[in-house]
Amino acid sequence: MKVEVILRAEGQPQAVVGEAEGDTWPEIREALPALLRELAEELAQSMDREEVSDAAADG
């Protein structure tokens, strides 16, 4: 069994940004908090960067 976290942004292709796997729902449920913390940390770090390489130019 696998749960995927999918990022969908307008005008961009969707992307799988994280996943949790396990044989049972309780195993998946146990893995989700760590997965979501990791994604939140990555997002916070990316917000500290001044430039996003594939962002559309203003204008």
Residue frames as a rotation matrix with the C-alpha (Angstrom) as fourth column:
MET 1
0.595 0.804 0.000 0.00
0.804 -0.595 0.000 0.00
0.000 0.000 -1.000 0.00
LYS 2
-0.599 -0.800 0.049 1.30
0.801 -0.598 0.029 3.46
0.006 0.057 0.998 -0.85
VAL 3
0.648 0.673 -0.357 0.14
0.657 -0.731 -0.186 7.00
-0.386 -0.114 -0.915 -0.13
GLU 4
-0.333 -0.747 0.575 1.53
0.917 -0.398 0.013 9.78
0.219 0.532 0.818 -2.33
VAL 5
0.204 0.282 -0.937 1.63
0.416 -0.892 -0.178 13.50
-0.886 -0.354 -0.299 -1.62
ILE 6
-0.101 -0.136 0.986 1.07
0.994 -0.053 0.095 15.27
0.039 0.989 0.140 -4.95
LEU 7
-0.398 -0.093 -0.913 1.82
0.239 -0.971 -0.005 18.93
-0.886 -0.220 0.409 -5.59
ARG 8
0.010 0.466 0.885 -0.49
1.000 -0.028 0.003 20.58
0.026 0.884 -0.466 -8.11
ALA 9
-0.357 -0.157 -0.921 0.27
0.263 -0.963 0.062 24.15
-0.896 -0.220 0.385 -9.12
GLU 10
0.705 0.706 -0.070 -1.68
0.170 -0.265 -0.949 26.04
-0.688 0.657 -0.307 -11.74
GLY 11
0.819 -0.324 -0.473 0.10
-0.573 -0.421 -0.703 25.96
0.029 0.847 -0.530 -15.07
GLN 12
-0.311 -0.947 0.086 2.61
-0.950 0.308 -0.042 23.32
0.013 -0.095 -0.995 -13.91
PRO 13
0.001 0.275 -0.961 2.61
-0.271 0.925 0.265 19.54
0.963 0.260 0.075 -14.25
GLN 14
0.815 0.296 0.497 1.72
-0.552 0.140 0.822 17.75
0.174 -0.945 0.277 -11.04
ALA 15
-0.147 -0.929 -0.339 4.57
-0.465 0.368 -0.806 16.15
0.873 0.039 -0.486 -9.13
VAL 16
0.761 0.230 -0.606 4.83
0.361 0.626 0.691 13.50
0.539 -0.745 0.393 -6.44
VAL 17
0.212 -0.676 0.706 6.71
-0.545 -0.681 -0.489 15.26
0.812 -0.281 -0.512 -3.64
GLY 18
-0.594 -0.416 0.688 6.57
-0.803 0.349 -0.483 12.47
-0.039 -0.840 -0.541 -1.08
GLU 19
0.208 0.684 -0.699 5.28
-0.526 0.681 0.509 9.01
0.825 0.261 0.501 -0.41
ALA 20
-0.328 -0.206 0.922 4.74
-0.899 0.367 -0.238 6.60
-0.289 -0.907 -0.305 2.44
GLU 21
-0.066 0.258 -0.964 4.58
-0.578 0.778 0.247 2.84
0.813 0.573 0.098 2.04
GLY 22
-0.615 -0.111 0.780 3.48
-0.735 0.438 -0.517 0.01
-0.285 -0.892 -0.351 4.28
ASP 23
-0.935 0.256 -0.246 1.67
0.131 0.893 0.430 -3.29
0.330 0.370 -0.868 4.29
THR 24
-0.147 0.907 -0.394 -1.23
0.980 0.188 0.068 -2.02
0.135 -0.376 -0.917 6.39
TRP 25
0.440 0.411 0.798 -3.04
0.339 -0.899 0.276 1.26
0.832 0.149 -0.535 7.02
PRO 26
0.964 -0.121 -0.237 -1.62
0.196 -0.283 0.939 1.51
-0.181 -0.952 -0.249 10.58
GLU 27
0.070 -0.992 0.109 1.92
0.857 0.116 0.502 1.30
-0.510 0.058 0.858 9.11
ILE 28
-0.167 -0.048 0.985 1.10
0.768 -0.633 0.099 4.07
0.618 0.773 0.142 6.61
ARG 29
0.770 0.563 0.301 -0.51
0.234 -0.687 0.688 6.17
0.594 -0.459 -0.661 9.34
GLU 30
0.708 -0.583 -0.397 2.62
0.502 0.021 0.865 5.78
-0.496 -0.812 0.308 11.45
ALA 31
-0.247 -0.870 0.427 4.85
0.930 -0.089 0.356 6.96
-0.272 0.485 0.831 8.58
LEU 32
0.342 0.489 0.803 2.76
0.792 -0.609 0.034 10.01
0.505 0.625 -0.595 7.58
PRO 33
0.943 0.037 -0.331 3.77
0.230 -0.790 0.569 12.44
-0.240 -0.613 -0.753 10.36
ALA 34
0.058 -0.994 -0.094 7.48
0.336 -0.069 0.939 12.07
-0.940 -0.086 0.330 9.54
LEU 35
-0.298 -0.102 0.949 6.78
0.952 0.039 0.303 12.44
-0.068 0.994 0.085 5.82
LEU 36
0.619 0.635 0.463 4.73
0.659 -0.740 0.134 15.60
0.428 0.222 -0.876 6.33
ARG 37
0.749 -0.451 -0.486 7.36
0.173 -0.574 0.800 17.10
-0.640 -0.683 -0.352 8.68
GLU 38
-0.266 -0.892 0.366 10.05
0.614 0.136 0.777 16.43
-0.743 0.431 0.512 6.05
LEU 39
-0.070 0.324 0.943 7.95
0.947 -0.276 0.166 18.09
0.314 0.905 -0.287 3.34
ALA 40
0.900 0.428 -0.080 7.25
0.425 -0.825 0.371 21.09
0.093 -0.368 -0.925 5.60
GLU 41
0.374 -0.848 -0.375 10.98
0.250 -0.297 0.922 21.51
-0.893 -0.438 0.101 6.30
GLU 42
-0.436 -0.511 0.741 11.80
0.829 0.092 0.552 21.35
-0.350 0.855 0.383 2.58
LEU 43
0.356 0.657 0.665 9.14
0.814 -0.567 0.125 23.95
0.459 0.497 -0.737 1.84
ALA 44
0.905 -0.046 -0.424 10.42
0.256 -0.737 0.626 26.25
-0.341 -0.674 -0.655 4.59
GLN 45
-0.059 -0.998 -0.035 13.98
0.415 -0.056 0.908 25.96
-0.908 0.039 0.418 3.25
SER 46
-0.338 -0.045 0.940 12.86
0.941 -0.051 0.335 26.67
0.033 0.998 0.059 -0.31
MET 47
0.734 0.649 0.199 11.07
0.631 -0.760 0.155 29.82
0.252 0.012 -0.968 0.87
ASP 48
0.554 -0.623 -0.553 14.42
0.242 -0.515 0.822 31.09
-0.797 -0.589 -0.135 2.21
ARG 49
-0.415 -0.699 0.582 15.92
0.775 0.063 0.628 30.96
-0.476 0.712 0.516 -1.28
GLU 50
-0.398 0.220 -0.891 15.61
-0.225 -0.965 -0.138 34.18
-0.889 0.145 0.433 -3.27
GLU 51
-0.361 0.169 -0.917 15.13
-0.931 -0.116 0.345 32.52
-0.048 0.979 0.199 -6.65
VAL 52
0.177 0.420 0.890 13.03
-0.145 0.906 -0.399 29.60
-0.973 -0.058 0.221 -7.83
SER 53
-0.698 -0.716 0.020 14.59
-0.066 0.093 0.994 28.18
-0.713 0.692 -0.112 -10.99
ASP 54
-0.831 0.375 0.410 11.40
0.536 0.346 0.770 27.29
0.147 0.860 -0.488 -12.90
ALA 55
-0.100 0.795 -0.598 9.10
0.604 -0.429 -0.672 30.05
-0.791 -0.429 -0.437 -11.70
ALA 56
0.313 0.302 0.901 7.46
0.923 -0.320 -0.213 32.21
0.224 0.898 -0.379 -14.35
ALA 57
-0.780 -0.626 0.022 8.95
0.614 -0.772 -0.166 35.68
0.121 -0.116 0.986 -14.78
ASP 58
-0.079 0.732 -0.677 6.88
0.552 -0.533 -0.641 38.61
-0.830 -0.424 -0.362 -13.53
GLY 59
-0.804 -0.312 -0.506 5.47
-0.113 -0.756 0.645 40.77
-0.584 0.576 0.572 -16.19
